[in-house]
């Protein structure tokens, strides 16, 4: 079961131990991690902190997703080997 309130996009970079991640439905939420598993764990904790910050600063909070997904893809600027 995906225990996230929002969808998560994890992007692999040219470095094997450097991943970026963000939640498309949660403006301003991004992060970096050393693995896919680390990204998911950091996102779980980070989303809660981000939502608390939005609440504290009286910014709008998007409704949670009923069926969140995790997409793992190459970062857009990664060149594929020929």
C-alpha positions as CSV (number, residue, x, y, z in Angstrom):
1,X,0.0,0.0,0.0
2,X,1.3,3.5,-0.9
3,X,1.2,5.5,2.3
4,X,1.4,8.9,0.7
5,X,-1.3,11.6,0.5
6,X,-0.2,12.7,-3.0
7,X,1.3,11.2,-6.1
8,X,5.1,11.1,-6.2
9,X,7.5,11.4,-9.1
10,X,11.0,10.1,-8.6
11,X,13.6,11.0,-11.2
12,X,16.9,9.1,-11.7
13,X,19.9,11.1,-12.6
14,X,23.2,10.3,-14.2
15,X,24.6,9.6,-10.7
16,X,23.6,6.1,-9.5
17,X,23.0,7.4,-5.9
18,X,21.3,10.7,-6.6
19,X,17.5,10.9,-7.2
20,X,15.2,13.9,-7.2
21,X,11.5,13.8,-6.3
22,X,8.4,16.0,-6.2
23,X,4.7,15.8,-5.8
24,X,2.9,17.4,-8.8
25,X,-0.2,18.1,-6.8
26,X,1.7,19.7,-3.9
27,X,3.2,23.0,-5.0
28,X,6.7,23.6,-3.7
29,X,7.4,20.1,-2.5
30,X,10.6,18.7,-3.8
31,X,13.6,16.7,-2.5
32,X,16.7,14.6,-3.2
33,X,17.5,11.1,-2.1
34,X,20.2,8.4,-2.5
35,X,17.8,5.7,-3.6
36,X,14.2,5.1,-4.7
37,X,13.4,3.7,-1.2
38,X,15.0,6.7,0.4
39,X,13.0,9.0,-1.8
40,X,9.7,7.4,-0.8
41,X,10.6,7.5,2.9
42,X,11.7,11.1,2.7
43,X,8.6,12.0,0.8
44,X,6.4,10.4,3.4
45,X,8.0,12.5,6.2
46,X,8.5,15.6,4.0
47,X,4.9,15.8,2.8
48,X,3.7,15.9,6.4
49,X,6.2,18.7,7.2
50,X,5.3,20.6,4.0
51,X,1.5,20.4,4.8
52,X,2.2,21.7,8.3
53,X,4.1,24.6,6.9
54,X,1.3,25.4,4.4
55,X,-1.2,25.3,7.3
56,X,1.0,27.5,9.5
57,X,1.4,30.1,6.8
58,X,-2.3,30.0,5.8
59,X,-1.6,28.8,2.3
60,X,-4.0,26.6,0.4
61,X,-3.7,22.8,0.9
62,X,-4.7,20.7,-2.0
63,X,-7.1,17.8,-1.2
64,X,-5.3,14.4,-0.8
65,X,-5.3,12.0,-3.7
66,X,-7.6,9.0,-3.3
67,X,-5.3,6.7,-5.3
68,X,-1.7,8.0,-5.2
69,X,0.8,6.7,-7.6
70,X,4.6,6.6,-7.6
71,X,6.2,7.2,-11.0
72,X,9.9,6.5,-11.4
73,X,11.5,7.9,-14.5
74,X,14.8,9.3,-15.8
75,X,15.3,13.0,-15.2
76,X,14.4,15.0,-18.3
77,X,18.0,16.2,-18.9
78,X,19.5,12.7,-18.8
79,X,20.9,11.7,-22.2
80,X,20.4,8.0,-23.2
81,X,23.4,6.0,-24.2
82,X,23.4,5.1,-27.9
